[in-house]
């Protein structure tokens, strides 16, 4: 863990690692590559942005469109932490590496008992179920359309407030 993540638990390796783990457990036995995890992580946190999605795990913030830019590095740190605890397994694939929930990942996730952890698991299961069989490229197009729609709405609110 970086010294910064010890001071701030939000968007730390532990937080992003647990979210990735929830996604991988929900996806099991299907592995996910890093690109898919980035998209699925965004959708797990912001399920309320997706059509028919449950309430978002985190409060929608005005500048969340920039989250995808920093999310990849944070998820890599989280995956490294989870691999060091043998909760995630990295497997070679045709395009590089994919990640799979380890043998103890399911029991570990079930041991988390806070309301936030239960909500995270529910959102990860919903996201994986909703987008199972949808290519990562199509999921990326969906998240970008959500950004465009959200940005347009935010600009309308901003313009209305400045008049």
C-alpha positions in Angstrom: 0.0 0.0 0.0 1.2 3.5 -0.7 1.5 5.9 2.2 -1.4 7.9 0.7 -3.8 4.9 0.9 -3.0 4.4 4.6 -4.2 7.9 5.3 -7.3 7.8 3.1 -9.3 4.5 3.0 -11.4 5.8 0.1 -10.1 4.8 -3.3 -7.3 3.0 -1.6 -5.9 -0.4 -2.6 -8.1 -2.1 0.0 -11.3 -0.5 -1.1 -10.7 -1.1 -4.8 -9.4 -4.6 -4.1 -12.5 -5.5 -2.2 -14.7 -4.1 -5.0 -12.8 -6.1 -7.6 -13.0 -9.2 -5.4 -16.8 -8.8 -5.1 -17.0 -8.5 -9.0 -14.8 -11.6 -9.4 -16.8 -13.6 -6.9 -20.0 -12.7 -8.7 -18.3 -13.5 -12.1 -16.9 -16.9 -11.0 -15.9 -19.1 -12.7 -15.5 -16.6 -15.6 -12.3 -14.5 -15.3 -12.2 -10.8 -16.0 -9.4 -8.8 -17.6 -8.3 -5.4 -16.2 -10.3 -3.5 -18.8 -13.5 -5.3 -17.9 -12.9 -4.8 -14.2 -12.5 -1.1 -14.7 -15.8 -0.8 -16.4 -17.6 -3.2 -14.0 -16.2 -1.4 -11.0 -17.6 1.9 -12.3 -21.0 0.3 -12.9 -20.9 -1.5 -9.5 -20.4 1.8 -7.7 -22.8 3.8 -9.9 -25.6 1.2 -10.6 -28.1 4.0 -10.4 -26.7 5.4 -13.7 -27.5 2.1 -15.5 -31.0 1.6 -16.9 -33.1 -0.3 -14.4 -30.2 -0.3 -11.9 -30.6 -0.2 -8.1 -29.6 2.9 -6.1 -25.9 3.6 -6.5 -23.5 2.4 -3.9 -21.9 5.9 -3.7 -23.5 9.3 -3.9 -23.4 10.6 -7.5 -20.8 13.4 -7.7 -20.8 16.0 -10.5 -17.3 15.1 -11.7 -17.5 11.3 -11.6 -16.9 11.1 -15.4 -13.2 11.5 -14.6 -13.2 8.5 -12.3 -12.4 6.1 -15.2 -9.2 8.0 -15.8 -7.8 7.2 -12.4 -9.7 3.9 -11.7 -7.3 1.6 -13.7 -4.3 2.3 -11.5 -6.3 2.0 -8.3 -7.8 -1.3 -9.4 -4.3 -2.6 -10.3 -3.1 -1.8 -6.8 -6.2 -3.4 -5.3 -5.7 -6.6 -7.3 -2.1 -6.8 -6.3 -3.1 -6.5 -2.7 -5.8 -9.2 -3.1 -3.3 -11.5 -5.0 -0.8 -11.1 -2.1 -3.5 -12.5 0.2 -4.3 -15.3 -2.3 -7.9 -14.0 -2.7 -7.4 -13.3 -6.5 -5.5 -15.4 -9.0 -3.9 -13.9 -12.1 -4.1 -16.2 -15.1 -2.5 -15.7 -18.5 -4.8 -15.1 -21.4 -4.5 -14.4 -25.1 -4.5 -10.7 -24.5 -2.3 -10.5 -21.4 -3.7 -11.5 -18.0 -7.1 -12.1 -16.6 -8.2 -12.4 -12.9 -10.2 -15.0 -11.2 -11.6 -15.2 -7.6 -9.4 -17.4 -5.6 -10.5 -20.4 -3.6 -11.0 -18.4 -0.4 -12.6 -15.3 -2.0 -16.2 -16.4 -1.6 -15.9 -17.3 2.1 -14.0 -14.1 2.7 -16.7 -12.0 1.0 -19.4 -13.8 2.9 -17.6 -13.0 6.2 -18.0 -9.2 5.6 -21.1 -8.2 7.6 -21.4 -4.4 7.4 -24.3 -2.9 5.5 -21.9 -1.3 3.0 -20.3 -4.7 2.3 -23.7 -6.3 1.8 -24.7 -3.5 -0.5 -21.4 -3.8 -2.4 -22.0 -7.6 -2.9 -25.6 -7.0 -4.1 -24.5 -4.3 -6.6 -21.6 -6.4 -7.9 -24.0 -9.4 -8.4 -26.5 -7.1 -10.2 -23.8 -5.6 -12.4 -22.3 -8.9 -13.4 -25.8 -10.4 -14.0 -26.9 -7.4 -16.1 -23.8 -7.3 -18.3 -23.0 -11.1 -18.5 -22.5 -11.9 -22.1 -22.0 -8.3 -23.1 -18.6 -7.6 -24.6 -16.2 -5.3 -22.7 -16.3 -2.9 -25.7 -20.1 -2.7 -25.6 -20.0 -2.1 -21.8 -17.5 0.7 -22.4 -19.9 2.2 -25.0 -22.6 2.0 -22.4 -20.6 3.8 -19.7 -19.5 6.5 -22.2 -23.2 7.1 -23.2 -24.0 7.4 -19.5 -21.2 10.0 -19.1 -22.6 11.9 -22.1 -26.1 11.9 -20.8 -25.0 12.8 -17.3 -22.7 15.6 -18.6 -25.5 17.1 -20.6 -27.8 17.0 -17.6 -25.1 18.6 -15.4 -24.4 21.3 -17.9 -28.1 22.1 -18.1 -28.2 22.5 -14.3 -25.0 24.6 -14.3 -26.4 26.9 -17.1 -29.7 27.3 -15.2 -27.9 28.2 -12.0 -25.7 30.9 -13.7 -28.7 32.7 -15.3 
